Amino acid sequence: MEHNQLFDAIIIGGSYSGMSAALSLGRSLRKTLIIDDGKPCNRSTPHSHNFLTRDGATPGYIAEVAREQLGAYPTVSWLNQRAMHAKRDHDMFVVETGDNKIWHSKRLILAAGIKDLLPGTPGFVDSWGISVIHCPYCHGYEFREKRTGIWADAERTLHLAPLVRNLTADVCVFTDGKTVFDGEQRNKLRQLGIRILEQEIGSLEHENGRLKHIVLKDGQSVPLDTLYAAIPFEHHTAIHRELGCVETAQGYIQVDAFQKTTVPGVFACGDNSSGMRSVANAVLTGSVTGAMVNKELADEGLFAAMP
Ligand SMILES: Cc1cc2nc3c(=O)[nH]c(=O)nc-3n(C[C@H](O)[C@H](O)[C@H](O)COP(=O)(O)OP(=O)(O)OC[C@H]3O[C@@H](n4cnc5c(N)ncnc54)[C@H](O)[C@@H]3O)c2cc1C
């Protein structure tokens, strides 16, 4: 079914980045449609940290307050649906949702986040976001001075190691059966007092997501309170590719300082376009996006009105 209404902006993804973009747009009287299917990436974590005024709140509470505040802006509409496809049709974007409906807008904002590809190692999924974590700023303080592991490739391990070592003296690194470090990298880790365990990982033993041990395939059991895991990701949707948006070498949607993708009229914000993965960054980039979309539309209106 085709909807006649032309929105100023459609936002695909209604979590922190999408709602932040919508706030700037709603406050600018822009007709905005948020399309969201309700699966933010941090939903398994009991408490979210390091976002000013909401430190330690549940992820759901932060989203709930945001949604409530957005409700004050009558030009912002919400659709609980999955966006399936999007394309440009002359001056408009056409978005198709899972209920086979079609929506039109002048600008398109991609705020769909990323999907973590969790490994099948027993115990990993149950502990993800609870004691298996991705970032020292989000959860490191809660595990300060605890027995800590890092499971990542060499580059990410070397990035994380000094940050984690600053929080606790008890750190070991897992390579899961691979030889990932060269001599210089090994020396750096040794200088930090970090052990390297190169055996394959068998399972993560836990109680309700709280890590107890990592059991290696050679039978060794390593007592651990937390594990930093750097895992691969994919995009929730291929819509940015359908539109022709370029990706960075790391797989993020490429944006400029104004959150513009390489396709005119298409913006991206939040995790899908930045490796700095945090609620604060999602809110920041969303806010910039909303302002930039409004600026483009305002300039367009101004020039159109000129004789
Ligand atoms: C386990 C875990 C714990 C974390 N803890 C913290 C923390 O303590 N502090 C912190 O600052 N950060 C934390 N983060 C990072 C933070 O959660 C993210 O940076 C933030 O959620 C990114 O916001 P976003 O809006 O870009 O994406 P998300 O929050 O992931 O939201 C994307 C939204 O888009 C929707 N969507 C996707 N595809 C479609 C589609 N095709 N159609 C419609 N809707 C779609 C999804 O359903 C979802 O609602 C954590 C992340 C993880 C994974």
The ligand as an SDF file (V2000), in Angstrom:
LIG
                    3D

 53 58  0  0  0  0  0  0  0  0999 V2000
   26.3600   -5.7790   24.9950 C   0  0  0  0  0  0  0  0  0  0  0  0
   26.5540   -4.2990   24.8120 C   0  0  0  0  0  0  0  0  0  0  0  0
   26.6540   -3.4760   25.9230 C   0  0  0  0  0  0  0  0  0  0  0  0
   26.8440   -2.1080   25.7600 C   0  0  0  0  0  0  0  0  0  0  0  0
   26.9750   -1.3110   26.8630 N   0  0  0  0  0  0  0  0  0  0  0  0
   27.1360    0.0220   26.7070 C   0  0  0  0  0  0  0  0  0  0  0  0
   27.2690    0.8760   27.8530 C   0  0  0  0  0  0  0  0  0  0  0  0
   27.2640    0.4330   29.0040 O   0  0  0  0  0  0  0  0  0  0  0  0
   27.4280    2.2100   27.6190 N   0  0  0  0  0  0  0  0  0  0  0  0
   27.4650    2.7450   26.3670 C   0  0  0  0  0  0  0  0  0  0  0  0
   27.6000    3.9590   26.2330 O   0  0  0  0  0  0  0  0  0  0  0  0
   27.3410    1.9510   25.2800 N   0  0  0  0  0  0  0  0  0  0  0  0
   27.1770    0.6210   25.4190 C   0  0  0  0  0  0  0  0  0  0  0  0
   27.0710   -0.1790   24.3200 N   0  0  0  0  0  0  0  0  0  0  0  0
   27.0950    0.4470   22.9800 C   0  0  0  0  0  0  0  0  0  0  0  0
   25.7320    1.0700   22.6640 C   0  0  0  0  0  0  0  0  0  0  0  0
   24.7090    0.1850   23.0420 O   0  0  0  0  0  0  0  0  0  0  0  0
   25.6380    1.3800   21.1700 C   0  0  0  0  0  0  0  0  0  0  0  0
   26.7220    2.2070   20.8110 O   0  0  0  0  0  0  0  0  0  0  0  0
   24.3120    2.0640   20.8410 C   0  0  0  0  0  0  0  0  0  0  0  0
   23.2370    1.2270   21.1730 O   0  0  0  0  0  0  0  0  0  0  0  0
   24.2610    2.4260   19.3630 C   0  0  0  0  0  0  0  0  0  0  0  0
   23.0310    3.0170   19.0740 O   0  0  0  0  0  0  0  0  0  0  0  0
   22.4270    2.9160   17.6110 P   0  0  0  0  0  0  0  0  0  0  0  0
   21.1850    3.7260   17.6290 O   0  0  0  0  0  0  0  0  0  0  0  0
   23.4470    3.2200   16.5960 O   0  0  0  0  0  0  0  0  0  0  0  0
   22.1070    1.3550   17.3960 O   0  0  0  0  0  0  0  0  0  0  0  0
   21.2350    0.3450   18.2590 P   0  0  0  0  0  0  0  0  0  0  0  0
   21.0690    0.8320   19.6450 O   0  0  0  0  0  0  0  0  0  0  0  0
   21.8140   -1.0040   18.0620 O   0  0  0  0  0  0  0  0  0  0  0  0
   19.7880    0.4100   17.5790 O   0  0  0  0  0  0  0  0  0  0  0  0
   19.5510    0.1270   16.2330 C   0  0  0  0  0  0  0  0  0  0  0  0
   18.0390    0.0830   16.0610 C   0  0  0  0  0  0  0  0  0  0  0  0
   17.7180   -0.0740   14.6720 O   0  0  0  0  0  0  0  0  0  0  0  0
   16.7230   -1.0750   14.5460 C   0  0  0  0  0  0  0  0  0  0  0  0
   16.8160   -1.6480   13.1960 N   0  0  0  0  0  0  0  0  0  0  0  0
   17.8460   -2.3280   12.6360 C   0  0  0  0  0  0  0  0  0  0  0  0
   17.5560   -2.6520   11.3590 N   0  0  0  0  0  0  0  0  0  0  0  0
   16.3070   -2.1760   11.1230 C   0  0  0  0  0  0  0  0  0  0  0  0
   15.4490   -2.2080    9.9870 C   0  0  0  0  0  0  0  0  0  0  0  0
   15.8220   -2.7580    8.8220 N   0  0  0  0  0  0  0  0  0  0  0  0
   14.2250   -1.6490   10.1000 N   0  0  0  0  0  0  0  0  0  0  0  0
   13.8270   -1.0690   11.2610 C   0  0  0  0  0  0  0  0  0  0  0  0
   14.6110   -1.0000   12.3630 N   0  0  0  0  0  0  0  0  0  0  0  0
   15.8350   -1.5480   12.2850 C   0  0  0  0  0  0  0  0  0  0  0  0
   17.0360   -2.0670   15.6580 C   0  0  0  0  0  0  0  0  0  0  0  0
   15.9190   -2.8650   15.9540 O   0  0  0  0  0  0  0  0  0  0  0  0
   17.4100   -1.1100   16.7890 C   0  0  0  0  0  0  0  0  0  0  0  0
   16.2800   -0.6940   17.5140 O   0  0  0  0  0  0  0  0  0  0  0  0
   26.8990   -1.5530   24.4540 C   0  0  0  0  0  0  0  0  0  0  0  0
   26.7960   -2.3840   23.3390 C   0  0  0  0  0  0  0  0  0  0  0  0
   26.6360   -3.7460   23.5070 C   0  0  0  0  0  0  0  0  0  0  0  0
   26.5380   -4.6300   22.2970 C   0  0  0  0  0  0  0  0  0  0  0  0
  1  2  1  0
  2  3  1  0
  2 52  2  0
  3  4  2  0
  4  5  1  0
  4 50  1  0
  5  6  2  0
  6  7  1  0
  6 13  1  0
  7  8  2  0
  7  9  1  0
  9 10  1  0
 10 11  2  0
 10 12  1  0
 12 13  2  0
 13 14  1  0
 14 15  1  0
 14 50  1  0
 15 16  1  0
 16 17  1  0
 16 18  1  0
 18 19  1  0
 18 20  1  0
 20 21  1  0
 20 22  1  0
 22 23  1  0
 23 24  1  0
 24 25  2  0
 24 26  1  0
 24 27  1  0
 27 28  1  0
 28 29  2  0
 28 30  1  0
 28 31  1  0
 31 32  1  0
 32 33  1  0
 33 34  1  0
 33 48  1  0
 34 35  1  0
 35 36  1  0
 35 46  1  0
 36 37  1  0
 36 45  1  0
 37 38  2  0
 38 39  1  0
 39 40  1  0
 39 45  2  0
 40 41  1  0
 40 42  2  0
 42 43  1  0
 43 44  2  0
 44 45  1  0
 46 47  1  0
 46 48  1  0
 48 49  1  0
 50 51  2  0
 51 52  1  0
 52 53  1  0
M  END
$$$$
